[in-house]
Amino acid sequence: MNAVGTSDTSRQCDTRATSRPATFAGMIELLPDRIDKWIAQTPDRLCDRRTLYDYMDGAAEVYLVYAFAGLVVRKFRRSRGPSIVVELFDMTTSFDAFGVFTNGRDEDQPDAKIGQGAEHRPGLLTFWQDRYFVAVRVDAESVDRAADAAAAKLGRVIASAVATPGPLPEVLGYLPTDGLIAHSVRYVYRRDALNYHYDLGDRNPLHLGPHTQGVLATYRRDKARCYVLCVLYPTAALATKARRGFIDGFARGADRRGAAKIDADRWTAVATGGRLLAAALDSPTRAGALELAGEAIERFRIRRKKSSNKESRP
């Protein structure tokens, strides 16, 4: 998966449309009855937004911040050895499935090449495909090679059953590429999701919500780690309003170009261009912060000029 590559924005994404699952029956059809020597145990466990806490308690928050609609849990057992558990999450849209996947991704892990993006650690595979996020884990403290290989194979079977890839959020295309740590990209269109990775406080100065697309990424610039936050709004007026909110709530004292010193060695800068807001965070220099935010706005302007279509909405 190339998070900053060209994305298909032809399908609008309204994440307020937290629907019932694509039907639990349809989700169940995506799961095989066996994989190698592991045989599915019935019945499957089914969870919706009301019952997800009963299954995973505090961890449910991660999914409910996005447009979670339903979960099917299937356990596979063999005569001896560990079981394998599959969790198939219907996230309503591909944007939300991508968001949940990026929320927990380790920037140092390579792409496991399953579905549209995957991470495979010993005993745990996670990936996303279209509107689904999938976790496959070996239910044992000590993971043997056969079980781990079966978990990976199970993931490939499910990804193949889903088949159709889903579009990526348009906002990803506006991230600067120079210095980007590729697997650090987080899709965060709600305040709670953003604050998990970069805390902007209890309020919502950027007016994040279902009508926005937001992405946070880590960079290495000037031998330091810093961040870029890009938010795409339905209107330029709302982007301008969010810029004012960001300055008032987080970057007080910003100069006329939107740059402010946060502490002794950290600068932030915020800029807007049309419907896009770009904020550089934790830059070691004022010039570096302005450069990062400006690069994102310039990428937006260039792509808008090249596009012959009307602007799509978040």
C-alpha positions in Angstrom: 0.0 0.0 0.0 1.3 3.5 -0.9 -0.5 5.8 1.4 0.5 8.9 -0.5 -0.2 7.5 -3.9 -3.0 8.5 -6.2 -6.4 7.8 -4.6 -9.8 7.2 -6.0 -12.1 9.9 -4.7 -15.1 9.1 -6.9 -17.0 7.6 -4.1 -18.1 10.1 -1.5 -17.6 9.1 2.2 -20.1 10.2 4.8 -19.0 8.4 7.9 -22.2 9.5 9.7 -23.9 6.7 7.8 -23.0 4.1 10.4 -25.2 1.4 9.0 -26.0 -2.1 10.1 -23.5 -4.5 8.7 -23.5 -5.4 5.1 -25.5 -8.2 6.8 -23.9 -10.7 9.2 -24.8 -13.4 6.7 -22.8 -11.7 4.0 -19.8 -11.3 6.4 -20.0 -15.0 7.4 -19.7 -16.0 3.8 -16.3 -14.3 3.6 -14.9 -16.7 6.1 -13.8 -20.2 5.2 -14.9 -23.3 7.1 -11.3 -24.6 7.5 -7.7 -23.7 6.9 -5.2 -26.6 6.7 -5.8 -28.7 9.8 -7.8 -26.0 11.6 -11.6 -26.4 11.5 -14.1 -23.6 12.2 -16.1 -23.9 15.5 -19.7 -22.8 15.5 -21.6 -20.7 16.2 -19.7 -17.5 15.4 -19.9 -14.6 17.8 -21.7 -11.6 16.4 -21.4 -8.0 17.7 -22.9 -4.7 16.8 -22.3 -1.2 18.2 -24.4 -2.0 21.3 -22.6 -5.3 22.1 -19.0 -4.6 21.1 -18.1 -3.6 24.7 -19.2 -7.0 25.9 -16.6 -8.6 23.7 -13.6 -6.3 24.0 -14.4 -3.9 26.8 -12.1 -0.8 26.6 -10.6 -1.8 23.2 -14.0 -1.1 21.6 -13.3 2.6 21.7 -10.8 2.3 18.8 -13.5 1.0 16.5 -16.4 3.1 17.7 -14.4 6.3 17.0 -14.7 5.2 13.4 -17.9 4.0 11.7 -17.9 0.5 13.1 -21.1 -1.5 12.1 -20.5 -5.1 12.9 -18.1 -7.8 14.0 -18.0 -11.6 13.3 -15.6 -13.6 15.4 -14.7 -17.2 14.3 -12.5 -19.6 16.1 -10.6 -22.3 14.3 -9.3 -25.4 16.2 -7.2 -28.5 15.4 -6.8 -31.7 17.3 -3.7 -30.5 19.1 -2.0 -27.1 19.4 -3.2 -23.5 19.5 -6.5 -22.2 18.1 -6.7 -19.4 15.6 -9.2 -16.5 16.1 -10.5 -14.3 13.2 -12.1 -11.0 13.9 -13.8 -9.5 10.8 -14.9 -5.9 11.4 -17.3 -4.2 9.0 -16.3 -0.5 9.2 -19.0 0.8 6.8 -16.6 2.5 4.5 -13.1 1.8 3.1 -12.0 5.1 4.7 -12.9 3.8 8.1 -11.3 0.4 7.6 -8.1 2.1 6.5 -8.4 4.4 9.5 -8.6 1.6 12.0 -5.7 -0.2 10.4 -3.5 2.9 10.5 -4.5 3.6 14.1 -2.5 0.7 15.4 0.2 0.3 12.8 3.8 0.2 13.7 5.8 2.5 11.5 8.8 0.1 11.6 6.9 -2.9 10.4 7.0 -3.8 6.6 3.8 -4.3 4.6 2.9 -8.0 4.7 1.3 -7.7 1.3 -2.2 -9.0 2.2 -5.3 -7.1 1.3 -4.7 -3.3 0.8 -2.3 -3.1 3.7 -1.1 -5.5 6.3 1.1 -6.0 9.3 2.2 -9.4 10.4 3.9 -10.0 13.7 4.4 -13.5 15.3 0.9 -14.7 16.1 -0.9 -11.6 14.9 -1.9 -10.5 11.4 -3.9 -7.3 10.8 -5.0 -6.0 7.4 -7.8 -4.1 5.6 -9.7 -4.6 2.4 -12.5 -2.4 1.2 -14.9 -1.8 4.1 -13.4 -4.5 6.3 -10.6 -4.5 8.9 -9.4 -8.0 9.8 -7.4 -9.3 12.8 -6.1 -12.9 12.8 -4.4 -14.1 15.9 -3.0 -17.3 17.2 -4.5 -18.0 20.6 -1.4 -19.1 22.5 1.5 -17.6 24.5 4.0 -19.5 22.4 3.3 -19.4 18.6 4.5 -22.3 16.5 5.4 -21.8 12.8 2.6 -23.9 11.5 -0.1 -21.9 13.3 1.5 -18.6 12.3 1.7 -19.7 8.7 -2.0 -20.9 8.8 -3.0 -17.4 10.2 -1.3 -15.7 7.2 -2.9 -18.1 4.8 -6.3 -17.5 6.4 -5.8 -13.7 5.9 -5.1 -14.2 2.2 -8.2 -16.3 1.8 -10.4 -13.7 3.4 -8.8 -10.8 1.4 -9.4 -12.8 -1.8 -13.1 -13.4 -0.7 -13.6 -9.6 -0.2 -11.8 -9.2 -3.6 -12.8 -5.6 -4.4 -10.4 -2.9 -3.2 -11.8 0.3 -1.6 -10.9 3.9 -2.4 -8.4 5.8 -0.2 -9.2 9.2 1.2 -8.3 12.1 -1.1 -6.4 14.0 1.6 -3.6 11.4 1.6 -2.5 12.8 -1.7 -1.6 16.2 -0.2 1.0 15.0 2.3 4.5 16.2 1.4 6.7 13.2 0.4 10.2 14.5 1.4 11.1 13.0 4.8 7.8 11.1 5.2 8.0 8.0 7.3 5.5 6.0 5.1 4.0 3.7 7.6 3.5 6.5 10.2 0.4 7.8 8.3 -2.8 7.8 10.5 -6.2 8.5 9.1 -7.9 10.6 11.9 -11.0 12.5 10.9 -12.4 12.8 14.5 -10.9 14.6 17.5 -10.6 11.5 19.7 -8.7 9.6 17.0 -6.3 12.5 16.4 -5.7 13.0 20.2 -4.6 9.4 20.5 -1.6 10.2 18.4 -1.2 13.9 18.9 -3.1 15.7 21.7 -4.6 19.0 20.7 -6.7 19.2 23.9 -10.2 18.5 25.0 -11.9 21.0 22.6 -12.2 20.6 18.8 -10.4 23.7 17.4 -10.1 22.1 13.9 -13.9 21.2 13.7 -13.1 17.6 12.9 -16.0 15.3 12.3 -17.8 13.1 9.8 -17.7 15.9 7.2 -13.9 16.0 7.2 -11.0 13.9 6.1 -7.9 14.1 8.3 -4.4 12.6 8.2 -1.5 12.8 10.5 2.0 11.7 9.4 5.5 11.7 10.9 8.5 13.2 9.2 12.2 13.3 9.7 13.3 16.8 8.8 16.4 18.7 10.0 17.5 15.6 11.9 14.4 15.7 14.0 10.9 14.1 14.1 8.0 16.3 13.4 4.5 15.9 12.1 2.1 17.2 9.4 -1.6 17.2 9.9 -3.8 17.7 6.8 -7.5 18.2 7.0 -9.8 18.4 4.0 -13.1 20.3 4.6 -16.3 20.4 2.5 -15.9 24.2 2.0 -13.0 26.7 2.0 -14.9 28.8 4.6 -14.8 26.0 7.1 -11.1 25.5 6.5 -10.5 29.2 7.2 -12.6 28.9 10.4 -10.6 25.9 11.5 -7.4 27.8 11.0 -8.6 30.5 13.3 -9.7 27.9 15.8 -6.2 26.2 15.7 -4.4 29.4 16.3 -6.8 30.5 19.2 -6.7 27.0 20.8 -3.2 25.7 20.2 -0.9 28.3 18.5 -1.7 31.5 20.4 0.6 34.3 19.4 1.1 33.0 15.9 2.6 35.5 13.5 0.9 36.7 10.3 2.1 33.6 8.4 0.6 31.3 11.0 3.8 30.2 12.7 4.2 30.0 16.5 6.8 28.8 18.9 5.3 26.2 21.2 8.2 25.8 23.6 12.0 26.2 23.6 12.6 24.0 20.6 9.3 23.4 18.9 7.5 25.4 16.2 4.1 25.0 14.6 2.7 26.5 11.5 -0.8 26.4 10.0 -1.9 27.3 6.5 -5.0 27.0 4.3 -5.6 26.8 0.6 -9.1 26.3 -0.6 -10.7 23.4 1.3 -7.4 22.2 2.8 -5.8 23.0 6.1 -2.2 22.0 6.7 -0.4 22.2 10.1 3.2 21.4 10.8 3.8 20.3 14.4 7.0 20.0 16.5 9.3 21.4 13.9 12.7 22.4 15.3 12.6 25.7 13.3 10.1 28.3 12.2 11.3 28.0 8.6 10.9 24.2 8.7 7.4 24.5 10.0 6.3 27.0 7.3 8.0 24.9 4.6 6.1 21.7 5.6 2.7 23.3 5.8 3.3 25.2 2.6 4.3 22.1 0.7 1.0 20.4 1.5 -1.0 23.5 0.4 1.1 23.6 -2.8 0.4 19.9 -3.5 -3.3 20.6 -3.1 -3.2 23.6 -5.5 -1.3 21.7 -8.2 -3.6 18.7 -8.1 -6.7 21.0 -8.2 -5.3 22.7 -11.3 -4.6 19.3 -13.0 -8.0 17.9 -12.2 -10.7 18.3 -14.9 -13.4 17.1 -12.5 -15.4 19.1 -10.0 -14.0 18.9 -6.5 -15.2 15.9 -4.6 -16.4 16.3 -1.1 -14.8 14.5 1.9 
